Amino acid sequence: MNKSAMIQVKNLRAGYNDDIVLDNISFDVFKGEILGILGGSGCGKSTLLRHMIGLEIAFSGKILIDGENITTCPESKFGNILKKMGVLFQGSALIGSMTIGENVALPIVEYSHLPKDAICDLVKMKLSMVDLAGYENHLPSEISGGMKKRAGLARALALTPKILFLDEPSAGLDPVTSADIDELILHINRTTGTTIVIVTHELDSIFNIAKRVIMLDKNTRGIIADGAPSSLKTHSKNPLVSRFFNRRPRPGRVMQEKGAHGIR
């Protein structure tokens, strides 16, 4: 793997109004890497993702995408940076009144000057990549949850981005469909070399596809672990990290609940 950094987060301080969610965090995502962003509820995973794709402005610090600082660049230049990124939002965020093909075509129409026939061909190619060939005229309401995820992924791939951001790609799916999505993500990474950043709660997916993860913590407002998932599971000295990767309850939680229900 080429060790050049595709994404650099430097001393990021972020939050909303007066609430600091992330305080002075730094990490790199390397070219061709699959990085997972993990942590408990309220730790700042979604906040971090929103800042990395430019939806929120940081209090301080820098975020560099392929060497370009999105925290200070003018809006006229930011459009070119956006072309390097594809985003699969949680729930797929497909527009219900538009066909699957029209949804996938949206970024192509927005950021290119291709003729209509070329756009149609490109849409068919992207849908074929995610095993949805022939579904371009279906509405989102006419396909399953797993197919919606794949359609959202096809839209994220529409401009052949260098970086994919995936927000809970397996959430709400059955185990077999989740495994299919995991395999599709691995296939995209292997065949295109796309750098992939995944926000997820799904430990099975993390162990299947992520080569490296960072774990955020609500109390410290920072990164408490950075490494291979298997290594963090077996070797981490941090009890929070160990409990998370081994799915162990907090000490005393079971006894507290038994006592509250009068169980002896």
ChimeraX commands (.cxc) that place a marker at each C-alpha (Angstrom):
marker #1 position 0.00,0.00,0.00 radius 0.5
marker #1 position 1.25,3.45,-0.95 radius 0.5
marker #1 position 1.88,5.23,2.34 radius 0.5
marker #1 position 1.09,8.71,1.05 radius 0.5
marker #1 position -1.74,10.33,3.00 radius 0.5
marker #1 position -4.96,10.82,1.06 radius 0.5
marker #1 position -6.63,12.49,4.07 radius 0.5
marker #1 position -4.92,14.40,6.87 radius 0.5
marker #1 position -6.80,15.61,9.95 radius 0.5
marker #1 position -4.63,17.95,11.99 radius 0.5
marker #1 position -5.46,19.26,15.47 radius 0.5
marker #1 position -9.18,19.29,14.68 radius 0.5
marker #1 position -11.45,20.98,17.21 radius 0.5
marker #1 position -15.10,20.62,16.31 radius 0.5
marker #1 position -18.60,20.75,17.71 radius 0.5
marker #1 position -21.81,22.73,17.64 radius 0.5
marker #1 position -22.42,26.16,19.20 radius 0.5
marker #1 position -20.53,26.02,22.55 radius 0.5
marker #1 position -20.42,22.23,22.71 radius 0.5
marker #1 position -16.97,20.76,21.97 radius 0.5
marker #1 position -17.38,17.24,20.56 radius 0.5
marker #1 position -13.86,16.62,19.24 radius 0.5
marker #1 position -10.87,18.31,20.82 radius 0.5
marker #1 position -7.48,18.48,19.08 radius 0.5
marker #1 position -7.59,15.19,17.19 radius 0.5
marker #1 position -5.10,14.24,14.47 radius 0.5
marker #1 position -4.77,11.23,12.16 radius 0.5
marker #1 position -4.02,10.30,8.55 radius 0.5
marker #1 position -5.82,8.05,6.10 radius 0.5
marker #1 position -3.45,6.53,3.60 radius 0.5
marker #1 position -3.96,6.00,-0.11 radius 0.5
marker #1 position -5.83,2.75,-0.80 radius 0.5
marker #1 position -6.60,2.16,2.89 radius 0.5
marker #1 position -9.91,1.06,4.42 radius 0.5
marker #1 position -10.23,2.94,7.72 radius 0.5
marker #1 position -13.02,2.42,10.23 radius 0.5
marker #1 position -14.21,5.14,12.61 radius 0.5
marker #1 position -15.68,3.60,15.76 radius 0.5
marker #1 position -16.92,4.54,19.20 radius 0.5
marker #1 position -19.93,4.62,21.49 radius 0.5
marker #1 position -23.01,6.76,21.00 radius 0.5
marker #1 position -22.32,10.48,21.16 radius 0.5
marker #1 position -18.54,10.14,20.73 radius 0.5
marker #1 position -18.41,12.28,17.58 radius 0.5
marker #1 position -18.28,9.77,14.72 radius 0.5
marker #1 position -20.91,11.55,12.65 radius 0.5
marker #1 position -19.50,14.93,13.59 radius 0.5
marker #1 position -16.08,13.87,12.34 radius 0.5
marker #1 position -17.53,12.52,9.08 radius 0.5
marker #1 position -19.51,15.71,8.44 radius 0.5
marker #1 position -16.36,17.78,8.86 radius 0.5
marker #1 position -14.31,15.48,6.63 radius 0.5
marker #1 position -16.78,15.86,3.76 radius 0.5
marker #1 position -17.12,19.60,4.24 radius 0.5
marker #1 position -20.67,19.80,5.61 radius 0.5
marker #1 position -19.50,21.49,8.82 radius 0.5
marker #1 position -16.81,24.09,9.54 radius 0.5
marker #1 position -14.29,23.27,12.28 radius 0.5
marker #1 position -13.62,25.56,15.24 radius 0.5
marker #1 position -9.91,25.12,14.53 radius 0.5
marker #1 position -7.46,22.75,12.88 radius 0.5
marker #1 position -7.09,21.48,9.33 radius 0.5
marker #1 position -8.54,18.78,7.09 radius 0.5
marker #1 position -6.58,18.06,3.93 radius 0.5
marker #1 position -8.12,16.03,1.12 radius 0.5
marker #1 position -5.47,14.88,-1.36 radius 0.5
marker #1 position -3.25,17.71,-0.13 radius 0.5
marker #1 position -5.89,20.46,-0.31 radius 0.5
marker #1 position -7.13,22.13,2.87 radius 0.5
marker #1 position -10.94,22.11,2.81 radius 0.5
marker #1 position -11.17,24.20,5.98 radius 0.5
marker #1 position -9.80,27.32,4.27 radius 0.5
marker #1 position -10.26,26.85,0.51 radius 0.5
marker #1 position -12.71,29.14,-1.32 radius 0.5
marker #1 position -16.07,27.69,-2.36 radius 0.5
marker #1 position -15.11,27.97,-6.02 radius 0.5
marker #1 position -12.25,25.51,-5.41 radius 0.5
marker #1 position -14.19,23.27,-3.06 radius 0.5
marker #1 position -16.32,22.02,-5.96 radius 0.5
marker #1 position -13.23,20.45,-7.53 radius 0.5
marker #1 position -12.35,18.78,-4.22 radius 0.5
marker #1 position -15.87,17.36,-3.97 radius 0.5
marker #1 position -15.34,15.53,-7.26 radius 0.5
marker #1 position -12.66,13.46,-5.51 radius 0.5
marker #1 position -15.12,12.25,-2.86 radius 0.5
marker #1 position -18.14,9.97,-2.91 radius 0.5
marker #1 position -20.49,9.68,0.07 radius 0.5
marker #1 position -22.93,6.93,1.02 radius 0.5
marker #1 position -25.16,8.50,3.66 radius 0.5
marker #1 position -26.87,6.48,6.37 radius 0.5
marker #1 position -30.19,5.28,4.99 radius 0.5
marker #1 position -28.85,5.79,1.43 radius 0.5
marker #1 position -30.59,9.21,1.11 radius 0.5
marker #1 position -32.07,8.36,-2.28 radius 0.5
marker #1 position -34.62,10.84,-3.63 radius 0.5
marker #1 position -37.90,8.92,-3.57 radius 0.5
marker #1 position -39.52,10.70,-6.52 radius 0.5
marker #1 position -36.59,9.91,-8.84 radius 0.5
marker #1 position -35.67,6.58,-10.40 radius 0.5
marker #1 position -32.53,4.74,-9.34 radius 0.5
marker #1 position -30.87,5.79,-12.58 radius 0.5
marker #1 position -31.79,9.44,-12.04 radius 0.5
marker #1 position -30.41,9.29,-8.49 radius 0.5
marker #1 position -27.09,7.91,-9.72 radius 0.5
marker #1 position -26.96,10.48,-12.51 radius 0.5
marker #1 position -27.31,13.46,-10.12 radius 0.5
marker #1 position -23.59,14.06,-9.42 radius 0.5
marker #1 position -22.68,13.37,-13.06 radius 0.5
marker #1 position -25.13,16.02,-14.27 radius 0.5
marker #1 position -23.96,18.44,-11.58 radius 0.5
marker #1 position -20.21,18.12,-12.13 radius 0.5
marker #1 position -19.79,17.18,-15.80 radius 0.5
marker #1 position -20.85,18.35,-19.24 radius 0.5
marker #1 position -21.39,14.90,-20.70 radius 0.5
marker #1 position -24.17,14.40,-23.25 radius 0.5
marker #1 position -27.32,12.58,-22.16 radius 0.5
marker #1 position -26.43,9.31,-23.92 radius 0.5
marker #1 position -23.01,9.21,-22.24 radius 0.5
marker #1 position -24.58,9.85,-18.83 radius 0.5
marker #1 position -27.05,6.98,-19.38 radius 0.5
marker #1 position -24.19,4.64,-20.30 radius 0.5
marker #1 position -22.19,5.72,-17.26 radius 0.5
marker #1 position -25.18,5.19,-14.95 radius 0.5
marker #1 position -25.66,1.66,-16.31 radius 0.5
marker #1 position -21.96,0.93,-15.75 radius 0.5
marker #1 position -22.07,2.16,-12.12 radius 0.5
marker #1 position -25.22,0.15,-11.39 radius 0.5
marker #1 position -23.58,-2.92,-12.90 radius 0.5
marker #1 position -20.62,-2.43,-10.54 radius 0.5
marker #1 position -22.97,-2.87,-7.55 radius 0.5
marker #1 position -25.01,-5.73,-9.08 radius 0.5
marker #1 position -28.02,-3.56,-9.93 radius 0.5
marker #1 position -27.90,-3.85,-13.72 radius 0.5
marker #1 position -31.40,-3.34,-15.17 radius 0.5
marker #1 position -32.77,-1.43,-12.17 radius 0.5
marker #1 position -32.23,2.08,-13.51 radius 0.5
marker #1 position -35.97,2.66,-14.07 radius 0.5
marker #1 position -37.10,1.43,-10.64 radius 0.5
marker #1 position -38.09,3.83,-7.87 radius 0.5
marker #1 position -36.43,3.49,-4.43 radius 0.5
marker #1 position -39.76,2.29,-2.99 radius 0.5
marker #1 position -39.67,-0.66,-5.38 radius 0.5
marker #1 position -36.40,-2.17,-4.16 radius 0.5
marker #1 position -35.19,-3.73,-0.90 radius 0.5
marker #1 position -33.11,-2.10,1.84 radius 0.5
marker #1 position -29.94,-3.82,0.70 radius 0.5
marker #1 position -30.54,-2.74,-2.89 radius 0.5
marker #1 position -31.05,0.84,-1.72 radius 0.5
marker #1 position -27.63,0.70,-0.03 radius 0.5
marker #1 position -26.08,-0.54,-3.27 radius 0.5
marker #1 position -27.88,2.14,-5.27 radius 0.5
marker #1 position -26.54,4.76,-2.86 radius 0.5
marker #1 position -23.09,3.27,-3.30 radius 0.5
marker #1 position -23.47,3.47,-7.10 radius 0.5
marker #1 position -24.29,7.17,-6.76 radius 0.5
marker #1 position -21.27,7.65,-4.50 radius 0.5
marker #1 position -19.13,6.01,-7.22 radius 0.5
marker #1 position -20.66,8.06,-10.04 radius 0.5
marker #1 position -17.67,10.38,-10.52 radius 0.5
marker #1 position -15.05,7.65,-9.95 radius 0.5
marker #1 position -13.86,9.30,-6.70 radius 0.5
marker #1 position -10.49,8.79,-5.09 radius 0.5
marker #1 position -12.16,8.58,-1.64 radius 0.5
marker #1 position -15.37,6.91,-0.48 radius 0.5
marker #1 position -17.04,7.91,2.80 radius 0.5
marker #1 position -19.55,5.33,4.03 radius 0.5
marker #1 position -21.90,6.11,6.93 radius 0.5
marker #1 position -23.24,2.91,8.53 radius 0.5
marker #1 position -23.37,0.95,5.24 radius 0.5
marker #1 position -24.69,-2.22,6.91 radius 0.5
marker #1 position -27.12,-0.65,9.40 radius 0.5
marker #1 position -30.56,-2.26,9.42 radius 0.5
marker #1 position -29.62,-5.10,7.08 radius 0.5
marker #1 position -29.86,-8.82,7.71 radius 0.5
marker #1 position -26.55,-10.70,8.23 radius 0.5
marker #1 position -26.38,-12.13,4.70 radius 0.5
marker #1 position -27.09,-8.78,3.03 radius 0.5
marker #1 position -24.57,-7.11,5.35 radius 0.5
marker #1 position -21.95,-9.66,4.27 radius 0.5
marker #1 position -22.80,-8.91,0.63 radius 0.5
marker #1 position -22.25,-5.18,1.23 radius 0.5
marker #1 position -18.94,-5.91,2.99 radius 0.5
marker #1 position -17.75,-8.01,0.05 radius 0.5
marker #1 position -18.80,-5.29,-2.40 radius 0.5
marker #1 position -16.79,-2.68,-0.45 radius 0.5
marker #1 position -13.74,-4.96,-0.48 radius 0.5
marker #1 position -14.17,-5.58,-4.20 radius 0.5
marker #1 position -14.29,-1.84,-4.94 radius 0.5
marker #1 position -11.17,-1.27,-2.85 radius 0.5
marker #1 position -9.26,-4.13,-4.48 radius 0.5
marker #1 position -10.20,-3.33,-8.08 radius 0.5
marker #1 position -10.04,0.47,-8.03 radius 0.5
marker #1 position -7.64,1.28,-5.18 radius 0.5
marker #1 position -10.22,3.69,-3.75 radius 0.5
marker #1 position -9.47,4.98,-0.26 radius 0.5
marker #1 position -12.45,4.16,1.98 radius 0.5
marker #1 position -13.53,5.64,5.31 radius 0.5
marker #1 position -16.34,3.82,7.13 radius 0.5
marker #1 position -18.35,4.99,10.15 radius 0.5
marker #1 position -20.04,1.96,11.68 radius 0.5
marker #1 position -21.19,0.16,14.82 radius 0.5
marker #1 position -21.02,-3.24,13.13 radius 0.5
marker #1 position -18.08,-5.16,14.60 radius 0.5
marker #1 position -18.46,-8.05,12.15 radius 0.5
marker #1 position -18.06,-5.65,9.24 radius 0.5
marker #1 position -15.07,-3.98,10.86 radius 0.5
marker #1 position -13.25,-7.30,11.31 radius 0.5
marker #1 position -14.16,-8.31,7.76 radius 0.5
marker #1 position -13.07,-5.23,5.86 radius 0.5
marker #1 position -11.14,-2.62,7.90 radius 0.5
marker #1 position -7.37,-2.87,7.92 radius 0.5
marker #1 position -7.17,-0.12,10.53 radius 0.5
marker #1 position -9.57,1.71,12.84 radius 0.5
marker #1 position -9.61,4.73,15.08 radius 0.5
marker #1 position -11.86,4.73,18.14 radius 0.5
marker #1 position -13.33,7.95,19.52 radius 0.5
marker #1 position -14.33,8.52,23.14 radius 0.5
marker #1 position -17.07,10.85,24.37 radius 0.5
marker #1 position -15.42,11.71,27.69 radius 0.5
marker #1 position -11.95,12.54,26.39 radius 0.5
marker #1 position -13.35,14.00,23.16 radius 0.5
marker #1 position -10.48,12.38,21.32 radius 0.5
marker #1 position -8.97,9.23,19.83 radius 0.5
marker #1 position -8.30,6.48,22.37 radius 0.5
marker #1 position -7.23,3.74,19.94 radius 0.5
marker #1 position -5.62,3.51,16.51 radius 0.5
marker #1 position -4.64,0.18,14.95 radius 0.5
marker #1 position -5.71,-3.11,13.39 radius 0.5
marker #1 position -9.07,-4.34,14.79 radius 0.5
marker #1 position -7.73,-7.82,15.63 radius 0.5
marker #1 position -4.78,-6.34,17.51 radius 0.5
marker #1 position -6.96,-3.92,19.49 radius 0.5
marker #1 position -9.30,-6.77,20.42 radius 0.5
marker #1 position -6.57,-8.97,21.88 radius 0.5
marker #1 position -3.85,-6.55,23.01 radius 0.5
marker #1 position -5.37,-3.20,23.98 radius 0.5
marker #1 position -4.62,-2.17,27.57 radius 0.5
marker #1 position -7.43,0.39,27.55 radius 0.5
marker #1 position -10.48,-1.20,29.26 radius 0.5
marker #1 position -12.91,0.87,27.16 radius 0.5
marker #1 position -11.32,-0.37,23.94 radius 0.5
marker #1 position -11.12,-3.96,25.15 radius 0.5
marker #1 position -14.79,-3.99,26.21 radius 0.5
marker #1 position -15.88,-2.50,22.90 radius 0.5
marker #1 position -14.05,-5.00,20.69 radius 0.5
marker #1 position -14.96,-7.98,22.88 radius 0.5
marker #1 position -18.59,-6.88,23.44 radius 0.5
marker #1 position -18.35,-6.97,27.21 radius 0.5
marker #1 position -20.75,-4.99,29.47 radius 0.5
marker #1 position -19.51,-2.27,31.77 radius 0.5
marker #1 position -18.45,-3.56,35.22 radius 0.5
marker #1 position -21.34,-3.73,37.65 radius 0.5
marker #1 position -24.02,-3.11,35.01 radius 0.5
marker #1 position -25.53,-6.61,35.22 radius 0.5
marker #1 position -25.62,-6.62,39.04 radius 0.5
marker #1 position -27.13,-3.13,39.12 radius 0.5
marker #1 position -29.92,-4.22,36.79 radius 0.5
marker #1 position -30.55,-7.38,38.83 radius 0.5
marker #1 position -30.76,-5.34,42.01 radius 0.5
marker #1 position -33.16,-2.86,40.41 radius 0.5
marker #1 position -35.52,-5.72,39.52 radius 0.5
marker #1 position -35.26,-7.44,42.90 radius 0.5
marker #1 position -33.36,-10.46,41.54 radius 0.5
marker #1 position -31.29,-12.41,44.07 radius 0.5
marker link #1:1,2 radius 0.2
marker link #1:2,3 radius 0.2
marker link #1:3,4 radius 0.2
marker link #1:4,5 radius 0.2
marker link #1:5,6 radius 0.2
marker link #1:6,7 radius 0.2
marker link #1:7,8 radius 0.2
marker link #1:8,9 radius 0.2
marker link #1:9,10 radius 0.2
marker link #1:10,11 radius 0.2
marker link #1:11,12 radius 0.2
marker link #1:12,13 radius 0.2
marker link #1:13,14 radius 0.2
marker link #1:14,15 radius 0.2
marker link #1:15,16 radius 0.2
marker link #1:16,17 radius 0.2
marker link #1:17,18 radius 0.2
marker link #1:18,19 radius 0.2
marker link #1:19,20 radius 0.2
marker link #1:20,21 radius 0.2
marker link #1:21,22 radius 0.2
marker link #1:22,23 radius 0.2
marker link #1:23,24 radius 0.2
marker link #1:24,25 radius 0.2
marker link #1:25,26 radius 0.2
marker link #1:26,27 radius 0.2
marker link #1:27,28 radius 0.2
marker link #1:28,29 radius 0.2
marker link #1:29,30 radius 0.2
marker link #1:30,31 radius 0.2
marker link #1:31,32 radius 0.2
marker link #1:32,33 radius 0.2
marker link #1:33,34 radius 0.2
marker link #1:34,35 radius 0.2
marker link #1:35,36 radius 0.2
marker link #1:36,37 radius 0.2
marker link #1:37,38 radius 0.2
marker link #1:38,39 radius 0.2
marker link #1:39,40 radius 0.2
marker link #1:40,41 radius 0.2
marker link #1:41,42 radius 0.2
marker link #1:42,43 radius 0.2
marker link #1:43,44 radius 0.2
marker link #1:44,45 radius 0.2
marker link #1:45,46 radius 0.2
marker link #1:46,47 radius 0.2
marker link #1:47,48 radius 0.2
marker link #1:48,49 radius 0.2
marker link #1:49,50 radius 0.2
marker link #1:50,51 radius 0.2
marker link #1:51,52 radius 0.2
marker link #1:52,53 radius 0.2
marker link #1:53,54 radius 0.2
marker link #1:54,55 radius 0.2
marker link #1:55,56 radius 0.2
marker link #1:56,57 radius 0.2
marker link #1:57,58 radius 0.2
marker link #1:58,59 radius 0.2
marker link #1:59,60 radius 0.2
marker link #1:60,61 radius 0.2
marker link #1:61,62 radius 0.2
marker link #1:62,63 radius 0.2
marker link #1:63,64 radius 0.2
marker link #1:64,65 radius 0.2
marker link #1:65,66 radius 0.2
marker link #1:66,67 radius 0.2
marker link #1:67,68 radius 0.2
marker link #1:68,69 radius 0.2
marker link #1:69,70 radius 0.2
marker link #1:70,71 radius 0.2
marker link #1:71,72 radius 0.2
marker link #1:72,73 radius 0.2
marker link #1:73,74 radius 0.2
marker link #1:74,75 radius 0.2
marker link #1:75,76 radius 0.2
marker link #1:76,77 radius 0.2
marker link #1:77,78 radius 0.2
marker link #1:78,79 radius 0.2
marker link #1:79,80 radius 0.2
marker link #1:80,81 radius 0.2
marker link #1:81,82 radius 0.2
marker link #1:82,83 radius 0.2
marker link #1:83,84 radius 0.2
marker link #1:84,85 radius 0.2
marker link #1:85,86 radius 0.2
marker link #1:86,87 radius 0.2
marker link #1:87,88 radius 0.2
marker link #1:88,89 radius 0.2
marker link #1:89,90 radius 0.2
marker link #1:90,91 radius 0.2
marker link #1:91,92 radius 0.2
marker link #1:92,93 radius 0.2
marker link #1:93,94 radius 0.2
marker link #1:94,95 radius 0.2
marker link #1:95,96 radius 0.2
marker link #1:96,97 radius 0.2
marker link #1:97,98 radius 0.2
marker link #1:98,99 radius 0.2
marker link #1:99,100 radius 0.2
marker link #1:100,101 radius 0.2
marker link #1:101,102 radius 0.2
marker link #1:102,103 radius 0.2
marker link #1:103,104 radius 0.2
marker link #1:104,105 radius 0.2
marker link #1:105,106 radius 0.2
marker link #1:106,107 radius 0.2
marker link #1:107,108 radius 0.2
marker link #1:108,109 radius 0.2
marker link #1:109,110 radius 0.2
marker link #1:110,111 radius 0.2
marker link #1:111,112 radius 0.2
marker link #1:112,113 radius 0.2
marker link #1:113,114 radius 0.2
marker link #1:114,115 radius 0.2
marker link #1:115,116 radius 0.2
marker link #1:116,117 radius 0.2
marker link #1:117,118 radius 0.2
marker link #1:118,119 radius 0.2
marker link #1:119,120 radius 0.2
marker link #1:120,121 radius 0.2
marker link #1:121,122 radius 0.2
marker link #1:122,123 radius 0.2
marker link #1:123,124 radius 0.2
marker link #1:124,125 radius 0.2
marker link #1:125,126 radius 0.2
marker link #1:126,127 radius 0.2
marker link #1:127,128 radius 0.2
marker link #1:128,129 radius 0.2
marker link #1:129,130 radius 0.2
marker link #1:130,131 radius 0.2
marker link #1:131,132 radius 0.2
marker link #1:132,133 radius 0.2
marker link #1:133,134 radius 0.2
marker link #1:134,135 radius 0.2
marker link #1:135,136 radius 0.2
marker link #1:136,137 radius 0.2
marker link #1:137,138 radius 0.2
marker link #1:138,139 radius 0.2
marker link #1:139,140 radius 0.2
marker link #1:140,141 radius 0.2
marker link #1:141,142 radius 0.2
marker link #1:142,143 radius 0.2
marker link #1:143,144 radius 0.2
marker link #1:144,145 radius 0.2
marker link #1:145,146 radius 0.2
marker link #1:146,147 radius 0.2
marker link #1:147,148 radius 0.2
marker link #1:148,149 radius 0.2
marker link #1:149,150 radius 0.2
marker link #1:150,151 radius 0.2
marker link #1:151,152 radius 0.2
marker link #1:152,153 radius 0.2
marker link #1:153,154 radius 0.2
marker link #1:154,155 radius 0.2
marker link #1:155,156 radius 0.2
marker link #1:156,157 radius 0.2
marker link #1:157,158 radius 0.2
marker link #1:158,159 radius 0.2
marker link #1:159,160 radius 0.2
marker link #1:160,161 radius 0.2
marker link #1:161,162 radius 0.2
marker link #1:162,163 radius 0.2
marker link #1:163,164 radius 0.2
marker link #1:164,165 radius 0.2
marker link #1:165,166 radius 0.2
marker link #1:166,167 radius 0.2
marker link #1:167,168 radius 0.2
marker link #1:168,169 radius 0.2
marker link #1:169,170 radius 0.2
marker link #1:170,171 radius 0.2
marker link #1:171,172 radius 0.2
marker link #1:172,173 radius 0.2
marker link #1:173,174 radius 0.2
marker link #1:174,175 radius 0.2
marker link #1:175,176 radius 0.2
marker link #1:176,177 radius 0.2
marker link #1:177,178 radius 0.2
marker link #1:178,179 radius 0.2
marker link #1:179,180 radius 0.2
marker link #1:180,181 radius 0.2
marker link #1:181,182 radius 0.2
marker link #1:182,183 radius 0.2
marker link #1:183,184 radius 0.2
marker link #1:184,185 radius 0.2
marker link #1:185,186 radius 0.2
marker link #1:186,187 radius 0.2
marker link #1:187,188 radius 0.2
marker link #1:188,189 radius 0.2
marker link #1:189,190 radius 0.2
marker link #1:190,191 radius 0.2
marker link #1:191,192 radius 0.2
marker link #1:192,193 radius 0.2
marker link #1:193,194 radius 0.2
marker link #1:194,195 radius 0.2
marker link #1:195,196 radius 0.2
marker link #1:196,197 radius 0.2
marker link #1:197,198 radius 0.2
marker link #1:198,199 radius 0.2
marker link #1:199,200 radius 0.2
marker link #1:200,201 radius 0.2
marker link #1:201,202 radius 0.2
marker link #1:202,203 radius 0.2
marker link #1:203,204 radius 0.2
marker link #1:204,205 radius 0.2
marker link #1:205,206 radius 0.2
marker link #1:206,207 radius 0.2
marker link #1:207,208 radius 0.2
marker link #1:208,209 radius 0.2
marker link #1:209,210 radius 0.2
marker link #1:210,211 radius 0.2
marker link #1:211,212 radius 0.2
marker link #1:212,213 radius 0.2
marker link #1:213,214 radius 0.2
marker link #1:214,215 radius 0.2
marker link #1:215,216 radius 0.2
marker link #1:216,217 radius 0.2
marker link #1:217,218 radius 0.2
marker link #1:218,219 radius 0.2
marker link #1:219,220 radius 0.2
marker link #1:220,221 radius 0.2
marker link #1:221,222 radius 0.2
marker link #1:222,223 radius 0.2
marker link #1:223,224 radius 0.2
marker link #1:224,225 radius 0.2
marker link #1:225,226 radius 0.2
marker link #1:226,227 radius 0.2
marker link #1:227,228 radius 0.2
marker link #1:228,229 radius 0.2
marker link #1:229,230 radius 0.2
marker link #1:230,231 radius 0.2
marker link #1:231,232 radius 0.2
marker link #1:232,233 radius 0.2
marker link #1:233,234 radius 0.2
marker link #1:234,235 radius 0.2
marker link #1:235,236 radius 0.2
marker link #1:236,237 radius 0.2
marker link #1:237,238 radius 0.2
marker link #1:238,239 radius 0.2
marker link #1:239,240 radius 0.2
marker link #1:240,241 radius 0.2
marker link #1:241,242 radius 0.2
marker link #1:242,243 radius 0.2
marker link #1:243,244 radius 0.2
marker link #1:244,245 radius 0.2
marker link #1:245,246 radius 0.2
marker link #1:246,247 radius 0.2
marker link #1:247,248 radius 0.2
marker link #1:248,249 radius 0.2
marker link #1:249,250 radius 0.2
marker link #1:250,251 radius 0.2
marker link #1:251,252 radius 0.2
marker link #1:252,253 radius 0.2
marker link #1:253,254 radius 0.2
marker link #1:254,255 radius 0.2
marker link #1:255,256 radius 0.2
marker link #1:256,257 radius 0.2
marker link #1:257,258 radius 0.2
marker link #1:258,259 radius 0.2
marker link #1:259,260 radius 0.2
marker link #1:260,261 radius 0.2
marker link #1:261,262 radius 0.2
marker link #1:262,263 radius 0.2
marker link #1:263,264 radius 0.2
view
